[in-house]
């Protein structure tokens, strides 16, 4: 059974990028190792997730493409996975003897070991052996006697009987992704929002893959736009994005950035082309499991909810998008508060045990003058004819703040809508306040 | 200049063409005890009159598991009253949109998270027809019921249904408004 995977970059990969890829791979397995500048290894046996080799291959290849041209190999152990990935071979039997280098030192380039293995390969070539399949047919007992203990050890390693310790993999302390936007041919920088967003999507894909690997979601991001001043000089323009609710989806983050950049560039145009992007995660929150639940759409729903609330909050203001929660207060206008929940449940909220309350409340109570059965709104050309009065309901208290005492009435009017009015204690007869209406 | 509605009417004798401009004829609707024909999904419905908020809260109460959204330019909804009306505050997103009323509605519809979206302020000003058309398309795409709970300036043709709420002997009644434009009429 193939319990190890190796993502190999034939043209090499920068150390920082390789570490970032390793971090992203943590979503598939807790055991990840790197071969400096060349490959990432995963121990699939350590994965607590269910993956078919085919689907995992597709996902790993997709992830590898974000960093460069890569080849994927699966093997019974890390060395075999590397050897197969390096030569795009399906099984170790087809590999040339030179693959012994990978078996000897899969995790690092060791020149001393390399020269020793070269000597072993030369000796095997003298015997007319060309492939690992030829080498594996040699009687195991005779290998140590004829070629030495090291080659016997390599043979055992090929059989998976002599496992190697994996080097420790540490995630980077700062989660940061960069992208060069200058065209390689013309050295032209990026000058419009659509192109910028296209490149930003790549950055966000990588960033979110790493967030997933760490089991985190972003709550605050810094996007540095490196504005091109010419002659290789750049000027930094910072976009500080605080998210109302945490987010780990590249697609949703892109739509949030699209809206934000669109608004920013309208008020303060770019002016200069963008030579590069740098995205830093400043604050984060714990995220969901590394693997999306196939049978549950809730995770996607939460992402969509968080994205919507964030986009609305960005444009409308932080307290303008909310869920309401009832609170125990005597003052009617303070009997609820605005709050934001990440994943609202459909379970019913607490029921209100209060006497009947209106469905609409005025922002500020409106002074009314009562003349017989007529109610006149002071300062506005509005009047109602009261048909019946229900009440009063005495509400008072909150002496620890300003204190209040009001007698509330529900007034049926000829208009059809009932009004919710109150009289303040100590005010003149006929002086009323309209606070809401039953619509 | 011809409005889109008069354009539809002018296509009466050209079978096929009229449907290119008509709102979707999708039959799916939300069952509603106050209006047995149901509230159309993926379309705009206007509910006006004394008791319109109560009617909407009754609709909310009949779908406690669904997410709903309430969008207003300036907030007047009173959540304690909403709870008494049957709304589940845990699934009801409130948005105080200010001047970005139509934009907020479009974003909410596009998210496809909500079964019912209530536009509790009036759509006013220039370009109401275009905004209504956009909202109609967004509602159709998301298969949400968009309820306009206020008068709106502009043509009526994007509204699939117009309902009038009124209290009769202490009972809330919803009836279709006589000035309601029915798609059947528009395209037959």
Interface residues (C-beta under 8 A of the other chain):
Chain A: X301 X304 X305 X307 X308 X309 X311 X312 X315 X316 X317 X320 X321 X322 X323 X324 X325 X326 X332 X335 X336 X338 X341 X344 X345 X346 X347 X348 X349 X350 X351 X352 X354 X356 X357 X358 X359 X360 X361 X362 X363 X415 X416 X417 X436 X438 X439
Chain B: X49 X50 X51 X52 X53 X54 X57 X64 X65 X66 X67 X74 X75 X76 X77 X78 X79 X80 X81 X82 X83 X84 X85 X88 X89 X90 X91 X92 X93 X94 X95 X96 X97 X98 X100 X103 X104 X107 X108 X111 X112 X113 X166 X167
